[in-house]
Amino acid sequence: MSEHATLLLSNARRSYNGRVAVSDASLSLSAGRITALLGPSGSGKSTILRMIAGLEPLDDGTLHAGDALLADQHSSVPPEHRDIGLVFQDYALFPHLTVADNVAFGLKGSKKDRRAQALEWLAHVKLADRADSWPHMLSGGEQQRVALVRALARKPRAILLDEPFSGLDRHLKSEVRRSLIDTLRASGTAVLIVTHDAEEALMMADDLVLMDKGVILQSGSPQDCYQHPSSIAAARLLGEAEVLKALIKDGIATTVFGSVPCDLADGEGWLMTRPESIHASPACEGAKVTAIAFGGTFSELTLEKDGQSLRLRTPFTALKIGDVASVRFDEATTSVYADVNG
Ligand SMILES: Nc1ncnc2c1ncn2[C@@H]1O[C@H](COP(=O)(O)OP(=O)(O)OP(=O)(O)O)[C@@H](O)[C@H]1O
């Protein structure tokens, strides 16, 4: 946990009608850093965001902004006094106000000052020329940018974004994402982005928080979480995982396809690797290539041996269906676990 956290959520719990939605969750947000909270639908992401925003009470745990207590099970600072900006999935611009008035809404100063500030913020996201348009005249991506600068213009201590790109098509998504991330970074505020899209989380985050079934599974840098997931469940949240039964002896985990070093005690275990971390080359004995699918930038090969199968992805392969191949795992991106559910 960062000592310099702008916001610190500690051991938070929230239940609905006796069902736990979030259990013992801790996370910190720091100024100038983007934290992505990644988890499947129903894992409790929005509940955490709502607790931080003040839209949901804490049944247990605490939320601090620096030394100030914002919420615990007995007290709660109202959302409007938390100095936290919120951007929801549906942008929620005021339909009866122009783009500039949406951004100027709630800012301090004379009418002229507020308009000048709004225009400056709109220029950051290349929308100054749309200042006098109505929200319905903008595309989804443009509305998203207005919603973001409307929240940023108040200079909040933190900004929370719930699935900010979910309403955008694929092409628009990467463009809007890039400009939004640039704007967020330039603002220097603490940012929490909730998403169920692993690629999005990996690409945007300075700090990644992985969540499933109401529990935070792992927090760390995107690289660390991807390369060294704390469990097979954490690994699966971040992308495709190949999981093989292994026998561990003297620091080596051996599967039917190959082995890697590990630091677990002798016994049964599970090897987890990524399809792109598996390499196959022609050999006299080994696994048989049973299928090859063309995926554009890669080919996906299915290998079988002793009744077990393995999928790998490679940009190029000389192997054909029916060939025999030896298999090697990238050790840096392969992990071994004692428990498949751990
Ligand atoms: N107001 C509520 N009343 C009852 N149950 C709720 C309420 N809000 C959330 N839940 C339940 O709490 C759990 C976590 O929900 P939450 O919305 O936090 O998940 P999520 O990860 O944000 O999901 P999604 O990605 O689908 O938005 C779910 O089982 C959900 O049904």
The ligand as a Gaussian input file, in Angstrom:
#p B3LYP/6-31G(d) Opt

LIG

0 1
 N      -28.025000      -2.510000      -5.186000
 C      -27.781000      -3.826000      -5.179000
 N      -28.644000      -4.683000      -4.596000
 C      -28.406000      -6.008000      -4.558000
 N      -27.309000      -6.601000      -5.098000
 C      -26.416000      -5.800000      -5.688000
 C      -26.594000      -4.375000      -5.768000
 N      -25.525000      -3.845000      -6.427000
 C      -24.723000      -4.881000      -6.744000
 N      -25.243000      -6.045000      -6.303000
 C      -24.628000      -7.392000      -6.451000
 O      -23.301000      -7.305000      -5.976000
 C      -22.421000      -8.040000      -6.811000
 C      -21.324000      -7.127000      -7.342000
 O      -21.921000      -6.187000      -8.225000
 P      -21.078000      -5.045000      -8.965000
 O      -22.053000      -4.207000      -9.730000
 O      -20.212000      -4.381000      -7.982000
 O      -20.188000      -5.920000      -9.934000
 P      -19.326000      -5.450000     -11.199000
 O      -18.048000      -6.195000     -11.128000
 O      -19.253000      -3.973000     -11.248000
 O      -20.215000      -5.987000     -12.390000
 P      -20.426000      -5.367000     -13.890000
 O      -19.085000      -5.451000     -14.587000
 O      -21.449000      -6.290000     -14.488000
 O      -20.911000      -3.955000     -13.705000
 C      -23.276000      -8.678000      -7.888000
 O      -23.591000      -9.989000      -7.490000
 C      -24.512000      -7.808000      -7.904000
 O      -25.628000      -8.543000      -8.313000

